[in-house]
């Protein structure tokens, strides 16, 4: 019998607020930094 | 064949290290020249993250679970984003306007007190010089696992390698070697993260499995929760000490001296945050998942090495050891540079000549190499307290100067002296060895079998649990406000010139 695939949010909901905050802020920092680097690349592409 | 491969990896590493260190040849030892933003971002992260953070805190993640991700998040947001958003460029402006060559000079000239500069230089030389011994010893112990050489010899070899980078490259060479080391750390941790995820079936499955584990004494609310009581308080204090005390570490302040424009900060910030998130977030996450792979009750410092030996192939093992050695070397080169500049330039009060620079380096090699060879309680205390004491001493006066443009000799002195004294006293009074010494002075005849720290006797158990950095910071802040209130001249001559020029 195949186990049901685990959902990230479902697993995260089982963590307490402090761990949820830590995981969320690390994921946000990944997105924030990638967005920052992309913006930089676009700015350089435009020759600004 | 494998041995040849290992030799090639290490020879390549040393060759690249020497090549990059020599990029600083011909430059002033305190000047960086123009440095690319990626180099600065990697150098900042490499200076920030030492082997203690990767191996030691990795071991703590194994014991405490995913709550250690709070430390990673604190390092990324408080220790990097806030620093680059609010402190880095004002620091560079202050340094340029004051024509300061070192962090001690920045504070001394900013607060118009040459004596404060000497005091800070002495503090940096002693505490960072001795702290470097712990960093160097960490690298030597790790190298001893893969090289057939005695630890004492490896300590001297590592100290000489670090000294070479500082002597030949100066600050520019140090930044380049640190950037390379930061990149290697990133590669090593990425390899380990992928291997652990493969082993446990991915991050989500790993978290779900961790959730099922029963609580332990340290992770008393489970591995996906902040612990209750003293254990949870320990994690919170770790977040604050590692993420806020870092603002005022001189080796970190000095990284901002390489900035060329405010726009460069916009480039450095996302890259430094990205690298740090992957490095510390990845390391602590997989170290927590190691509980699903390794047997129970592994000593904390053995968690990461055991994980690597179990999961990575031989080449991967070598690269990971390189990553950890890089973490040590990058921190050591930064610390050496500060300690040497304190000895060669700040204490004599004149620009360091080449012979003075060399003499400073020799002193640092002997001090840190010598301290690393001996096991003394005082040295152990200096090593563990260095980060907090330097942070508690400098933080308030530094932020007041660069961020708020407040310049007051009296306030800076009271703040630095208050922070230093309170933090050191708190450490000493909660130290069992020092407490035993105090008791023996009070009653020489009495034999003490189990020692209760003096602080516990005086203020109770809860007070003894307050981290010394918090106490030092509080006293430093109180000292600043007291000095500011009394220093009418300082108040009159303070302005907001650093921020007005952004």
Interface residues (C-beta under 8 A of the other chain):
Chain A: X6 X7 X8 X11 X12 X14 X15 X16 X18 X19 X21 X22 X23 X25 X26 X29 X30 X32 X33 X34 X35 X36 X37 X40
Chain B: X66 X67 X69 X70 X72 X73 X76 X77 X81 X203 X204 X205 X207 X208 X211 X221 X224 X225 X226 X266 X267 X269 X270 X271 X273 X274 X277 X278 X281
